[in-house]
């Protein structure tokens, strides 16, 4: 998996691509999340439009991000899931736990 991040308008934007299978860089993503929470960022948009595949470890990474933000009173949005990832979210019922959006502007609303 490859990832990048930026803070824009007080929101952490994580862009994930490739396969989210919880390898070493999953821990790096969690570290970025923890750091931004310490700086008062309470909204996270995870752009998953370029994710091809997520396994159970990858789901664990997403749930860890969600838990960290919600424990601080924040929220996590999954943005633009691909068709295969959207199916996984439905099958695992994670679409009921995460807020799924198609654009950053939906988060502002």
N, C-alpha and C positions, 0 to 999 in steps of 0.2 A: 504494500500500500504506500502511496505517496500522499503527503498532506502539506497544506500551507495554512497560515492563519493571519488574520489582521483584526484590529479593533477599529470599528467604524461607527461613528455616532453612538459610542458607549456600548456597542454590541460586539461580542466576539464572533467572528465569522471563521469557521473551520471549513476548509475545502478538502474533501477526501476523494481519492481516486484509486482505481485498481481493485484489489480484493481486501476487504476488512476481515482479517482472520486472527486478529489479536496478537500478532507478532510483536517484536520489541518496540516498534514505533507506536503501538497502542499505549504503552506506558508514557511515551513522550507526549502524546496528545493529552493524556490525563494530567501530566505535569503542567502543560500550558494552561489547561482549564483551571487547575488549582491556583496557579499564579495570577491569572486574570481575576478570579473570585476574590483573592486577597486585595486586589486593586479596585474592588467595588463593581466590577462588571457583573450584571445579573441576568443578561440575556445572551443566549448562544444560538447562532444559526449554523447548523451543520449542513453544508451543501454536499449532498450525496448523489448528485446527478451523474457523476462519472464513476460511481461504484458499480462494479460488475457483479460482485458476490460478497455475501456476509455469512460467516459461520457462527457457531454458538459463542466462540470467544469474542468475535467482533460485536455480537449483540451485547455481550457483557461490557464491552468498552462503551457502547452507546448508553446502556443503563447506568453505568458508573457516572458518566457525564451528566445524565439527567438527575441522578440522585444528588450529586454535588451541588448542582444549581438549585434544585428544589429545596434542599436543606438550608440554603441561604435566602430563600424566598424568591428565587429566580425562575426562569423558564428556558426550555430548550425546544427549538424548532428544527425539524428535518425538512430540508428544502429539495424539491425536484427529484424524488426517487425515480430511478429507472423502472421500467415495467417489471423486471424480474425482482428487484428489491422491493417494489410496492407489493408484489404478490407475497413475498416473505413477511412483510409487515402485517399483512392481512391474516395469513396463516397462523402466525405466532401471536396475533391479537395485539401486537405492539402499536398498531395504528390507533388503538384506543388509549394508549398511554402517552404516546408522543403526539405533539401537534405537527401535522404534516402540511406544508405550504408549498406553493409553486414559485413564489418570488419574495424578495426581501420586503417589498412594499406591503405584503400581507401581514408581516410581523408588526409593522408600524401601526396598522389598524388595530 
